[in-house]
Amino acid sequence: MEKPVVVTTRNIDPSLPFYKPQAQEIELFEYAYKHQLPLLIKGPTGCGKTRFINYMAAKLNRPVYTVACHDDLSAADLVGRHLIGEGGTYWSDGPLTRAVREGAICYLDEVVEARKDTTVVLHPLTDDRRILPLERTGEILKAPPDFMLVVSYNPGYQNLLKGMKPSTKQRFVALRFEFPSPELEHEILIGETGIESDMARQLVRLANAMRALKDHDLEEAASTRLLVYAATLILGGYEPVEACRAALVEPLTDDLETAAALMEVVYATIGQ
């Protein structure tokens, strides 16, 4: 049985989501959108890629279809398929097809997790044709000017089996995200949660101490997303050290010794 495609559609809201730019990403996105260029975003888990897409969709006043890619994702999951109903069979558009028809933004999150044959359906949309052939219905959809294709992945997870082919990468303009600078991450925590400035600084300092352990004791770095979770717990009255255990230590490791070592970093940082 095929896994369901995780699709979220954001209603257009005149108020923009909170977002603090790291560099020139807003300008690049606007140029790519204006000139009908597909965009590839590279960056570690939890660094703000999805928040950025939602921010830009609101800024451009466009709906966005977000697909969380997985290793069972097929081309039919993206494009659509015939289904059986009470009156017989009928065609049901997939999220990519709906985005093309509506002139929306289609965001494929962690695209390298999808099956290799899935990216083939993207090729006609990522060159000057900007078309989406629907082989099962005989339609050839021409993408309207408002349609934009955005994909993302975490380069740290790449290997020989899960990586984007160079020939596919060269169909996109690309943007690299990193974790924010300490000053910017401090602003993000305050802006996202309203947490007090001194505690925000302690959390940022803790995250950077943990990130220094990446590739040594940890497979993943402490993300900005996890920092926001910790700040949210603390702001709600949860004890700060235990909030860091729940939001920063336990999500990063299952190993008891590594967790204990991380808690030592927490004790040395929080409240100092």
Secondary structure, 3 states (H helix, E strand, C coil): CCCCCEEEECCCCCCCCCCCCCCCHHHHHHHHHHCCCCEEEECCCCCCHHHHHHHHHHHCCCCEEEEECCCCCCHHHHHEEEEEECCEEEEEECHHHHHHHHCCEEEEECHHHCCHHHHHHHHHHCCCCCEEEECCCCEEEECCCCCEEEEEECHHHCCCCCCCCHHHHCCCEEEECCCCCHHHHHHHHHHHHCCCHHHHHHHHHHHHHHHCCECCCECCCCCHHHHHHHHHHHHCCCCHHHHHHHHHHCCCCCCHHHHHHHHHHHHHHCCC
